[in-house]
Amino acid sequence: MDRIRLRQLQQLEDLRELVEAVGHRTDWIELAPGSLPVPAERAACCGRAGAFEWLALSSPSPGESARRLAAAMAQRGRRVGVLALDQRHRVLTVAVNAGKGAAIDLSLDAPEPASLECLQRLALAGHASGYAFALRAEEALTIEEAGRRFFTAFQLSLDSMADATAPAAPVADRRTIALLQLIRVLFLYFVQARGWLDGRPAFLRERLDDALAHRRRLHRDLFRPLFFGTLNRPMEHRGRSRGFGRIPFLNGGLFEPHPLERRWQPEIPNRQWQAAFDEVFERFHFTLNPAGRPGAIAPDMLGQVFEQLMAPEARRRTGSFYTPGALVARTIDLALEAFLIRRLGVCQAEAAGMLVSRDERAVAALRQATLLDPAAGSGAFLLGALERLADLRRGEAPPAVLRRQILERNLFGVDLNPMAVTLAELRLWLAVIAADDSATPEEVRPLPNLDGVVRQGDSLLEPSRVLCRLGINPGMEGVELRRLRVDFTRANGAEKATQHRLLRRAEYGALHSCLVRASLRLEGDTSRCLSEARDPTLFGGQRGLDPSLRRCLRTLRSQRREVRHLLRRLEREGEVPWFSFEAHFGDVLAEGGFDCILGNPPWVRAEQLSRRTRLLLRDRFRWWRSHGTGFSHQPDLALAFVERAIELLRPGGVVAFLLPVKVATAGYARVMRRALAEQHALHVIADLE
């Protein structure tokens, strides 16, 4: 569909030409406008492709009507494309909702190049039908042109900043430092879009220009005082930084000096800062409303942008790739359905209906549910779960308050990559401010501290993994962690450091108690093993250390050495120096485990892992052991995540993972398939290829 054909669209019936251009069968069945959940002057079904329908409607507010109708139909299980036409102003909106929702707004007489490109991508997806087309159409209608340009500009600025700062620091540290500066400013552009930066729509640009006009060093004289002396301090404690005007106290950790900043004391040169504003932040429009101005940068676009920030080789090595929003949403819904089936004893259709109707029994069960993404990446599943749970509970509290409550009590994430953890936190914070209806900077509540919710660490090979082998979880000392984590999440100002110290002390106590109990148990088991060796035989002698007892004793002594080493290290450090589920999420384990573990764990072939990692995985995970020679017989890393998820799961809990299709047939996954079939209930298996 080119510019000429768009200009020829005059009346509602002409929209069939757009359906035909996509490659779908046209139709025309008039619908009673009152039968639709949105106001419309006229409406009709103008085409279809399998179970996918095209709906045409005439509306003076095409953008709002199209988006609302597509979302409402998706809630009813119908996948439709909506073509909403405003004949008077010659504006057309095309909307599809397969989970996250996407739409473009076109001026029929002067369409933007990005919108035309979306229509071209829509036509390329026309060979599909039903839900498959809905998924492809949703991605096609996402304004990716702006997203791609933004990513390219952001990447160039990141590289330039990293090259220009802290020359003595390792490359990885320089890159992290540069990324921190850019995402702080990115976050502030969204805050600025709310009018919270002294009520001025161009506050950041004006401040930068003023500093340059006075020949100041931007990093030292503008950004450090803004980040650390203003945004991270209550208004009454700001001193000279009050000169910035009415700026909210955001708290939350993003505007605290990072340990790498404390260590390397970086200073980004003016040239790099000015280029970042000229080439990145001032070239794009930022909005917190996903249905806002076409081509604008909205928070829902950042997932794909952030996933690309990792170098290609790092992405291949760690198996970190972008998960489409519709797939995230569908996986979360299936996980919640399975949770309700197990928790409430209902069938799949009933569970799905409960989510659609927001049944009180379902909502009550989900209020207490704990959800974990053990390989959170930049937070796609955590963000999706946050928004889904908030939608199910809408009306209980103001939207921003509700999201804070869910972050405090329901969501947990871990990722090995500290950069990914920072990006995940940023996306969750953006979800909070997007829902905040504060009219003035003074009304804005400080952001929650997410350090206790999203952790940097190794979900598979954490040092204290021996505790899982022994089946030792925190007891009552773990239960106290929940209250302390909630208190820390809410804390700000001077109280924040106090609450953080109390939380760290409790985490230390939970892990120390577990290791002491493990040591005592292993000593007892070792004594019993040696006692069995002294047992008399039928012929009057002693049994001795036969092969089975030798193996048992060797294992016990190895585990005891490991536990003692961990205890010594823990006591020497005085706090937990590594990530540990028993320490950091000990309250969840003390109550039996997580209710739902979901995500898209890394898909990494064995040959891409170091030999040491392969040996550790083989020793740690039964399902990860190879069943043949050569790399073709060695498992994908995703199998280890499935086994770890089962270990961390509460009895009756749910695992919802996206896995490589080969695990359904490959010989290396035979043990996993048998265990899942014999010991667990499989609710949904779907081949997405």
Secondary structure, DSSP 8 states (H G I E B T S, - for coil): --HHHHHT--SGGGGHHHHHHHT-EEEEEEE-GGGSSS--SEEEEEEEETTEEEEEEE-SSHHHHHHHHHHHHHHTT--EEEEEEETTTTEEEEEE-SSS-EEEEEESSS--HHHHHHHHHHHHTTT--HHHHHHHHHHHHS-HHHHHHHHHHHHHHHHHHHHHS-TTS-HHHHHHHHHHHHHHHHHHHHHHHTTTTTT-TTHHHHHHHHHHHTT--IIIIIIHHHIIIIITS-GGG-GGGGGG-S----BTTTTS--HHHHHH-----HHHHHHHIIIIITTS-B-S-TTSSTT-B-GGGHHHHHHHHS-HHHHHHHT-----HHHHHHHHHHHHHHHHHHHH---HHHHHHHHHHT-HHHHHHHHT--EEETT-TTTHHHHHHHHHHHHHTTTSS-HHHHHHHHHHHTEEEEES-HHHHHHHHHHHHHHHHHH---SSGGG---B---TTTEEES-SSS-GGGHHHHHT----HHHHHHHHHHHHHHH--THHHHHHHHHHHHHHHHHHHHHHHHHHHHHHHHHHHHHHHHT-B-TTSSB----HHHHHHHHHHHHHHHHHHHHHHHHHHHSS--S--HHHHTHHHHHTTSEEEEEE------GGGS-HHHHHHHHHH-GGG--SSSSGGGS--HHHHHHHHHHHHEEEEEEEEE---GGGGT-GGGHHHHHHHHHHS---------
